[in-house]
């Protein structure tokens, strides 16, 4: 009896471990997760028109942020994770969207950080801007 239970636990454990390891491999799960977190500027403008408050979060290097950033944007980096979370939470409002942007459209930093923030904070309204800083820079006319 004990051998049967041990064997069953080993099989169940290896199935769980195998399923967990799938997340380490590149595949569709990454695309679907990142697709759900990426929004374009038109979606953001539509949300603003509906009265949804937006918190802009600049995840570029601090030096780039200090040279120029979107008006009202908060700087956030992984290197200063806890202090950055405190700054973000100081600006949090009910129903607010957090829009993270990085240096360029092919930069995955904003997607990765948006997914991590969603997971750690449990907020679903944290997004990465498709196109990144160049889209905002073009909007501002700079």
C-alpha positions in Angstrom: 0.0 0.0 0.0 2.7 2.4 1.0 4.6 1.7 -2.3 1.5 2.5 -4.3 1.0 5.8 -2.5 4.6 6.7 -3.0 4.5 5.9 -6.7 1.3 7.9 -7.1 2.8 10.9 -5.3 5.9 10.6 -7.5 3.9 10.6 -10.7 1.7 13.5 -9.6 4.8 15.4 -8.5 6.5 14.9 -11.8 3.4 16.0 -13.7 3.2 19.2 -11.6 7.0 19.8 -12.1 6.7 19.2 -15.9 3.8 21.6 -16.2 5.7 24.2 -14.2 8.8 23.8 -16.3 6.7 24.6 -19.5 6.7 28.2 -18.4 10.4 28.3 -18.7 10.3 27.4 -22.4 9.4 29.9 -25.1 6.0 29.3 -26.5 2.5 30.4 -26.9 1.9 31.1 -23.2 4.4 34.0 -23.5 2.7 35.5 -26.5 -0.8 35.3 -25.1 0.4 36.8 -21.8 2.2 39.6 -23.5 -0.6 40.2 -26.0 -3.0 40.7 -23.1 -0.8 43.3 -21.4 0.1 45.4 -24.5 -2.1 48.3 -25.5 -1.8 50.9 -28.2 -2.1 54.6 -28.0 -5.7 54.5 -29.5 -6.8 52.2 -26.7 -5.3 54.5 -24.1 -7.0 57.6 -25.6 -10.3 55.7 -25.6 -9.9 54.8 -21.9 -9.1 58.5 -21.1 -12.2 59.6 -23.0 -14.2 57.2 -20.8 -12.8 58.9 -17.7 -10.3 56.2 -16.8 -7.3 57.7 -15.0 -3.9 56.9 -16.4 -0.6 56.7 -14.6 2.3 56.8 -17.0 5.3 54.7 -15.9 8.7 55.3 -17.5 10.8 52.2 -17.3 13.7 53.5 -19.4 17.1 54.2 -17.7 16.9 57.1 -15.2 19.3 59.2 -17.4 16.8 59.0 -20.3 13.9 59.8 -18.0 15.7 62.9 -16.7 16.4 64.2 -20.2 12.8 63.9 -21.3 9.7 61.9 -20.2 6.0 62.0 -20.7 4.4 64.8 -18.6 3.5 63.3 -15.2 5.3 60.0 -15.7 6.8 58.2 -12.7 10.2 56.6 -13.2 10.4 52.9 -12.2 13.2 50.4 -12.4 13.8 46.9 -11.3 17.0 47.9 -9.6 15.0 50.0 -7.2 11.9 47.7 -7.0 10.6 48.4 -3.5 11.1 52.1 -3.5 9.6 52.2 -7.0 6.5 50.3 -5.8 6.1 52.8 -3.0 6.2 55.7 -5.5 3.7 53.9 -7.7 1.3 53.1 -4.9 1.5 56.8 -3.7 -0.1 57.6 -7.1 -2.6 54.8 -7.2 -6.3 55.5 -7.8 -9.2 53.2 -8.0 -9.9 52.1 -11.6 -6.6 53.6 -12.8 -4.6 52.1 -15.7 -0.8 52.0 -15.3 0.9 52.4 -18.7 4.5 51.3 -18.8 6.7 52.4 -21.6 10.3 51.7 -22.5 12.8 53.0 -25.1 11.4 51.5 -28.3 8.7 49.4 -29.8 11.0 46.3 -29.7 11.9 46.8 -26.0 10.4 44.0 -23.9 11.2 45.7 -20.5 7.7 47.3 -20.3 6.0 44.0 -21.0 8.1 42.0 -18.6 7.7 44.6 -15.8 3.9 44.9 -16.5 3.5 41.2 -16.1 5.6 41.1 -13.0 3.7 44.0 -11.4 0.3 42.3 -12.3 1.5 39.1 -10.7 2.9 40.7 -7.5 0.2 43.3 -7.0 -2.8 41.4 -8.3 -3.9 44.4 -10.5 -5.1 43.6 -14.0 -5.0 47.1 -15.3 -1.2 47.4 -15.7 -0.2 47.6 -19.4 2.8 48.1 -21.7 2.5 50.7 -24.4 3.0 49.3 -27.9 5.7 51.3 -29.6 7.2 52.7 -26.4 8.7 56.1 -25.9 8.8 57.0 -29.6 5.0 56.9 -29.8 4.7 59.3 -26.9 7.5 61.5 -28.2 5.7 61.8 -31.5 2.4 62.6 -29.6 4.2 65.5 -27.8 5.7 66.9 -31.0 9.2 66.7 -29.6 
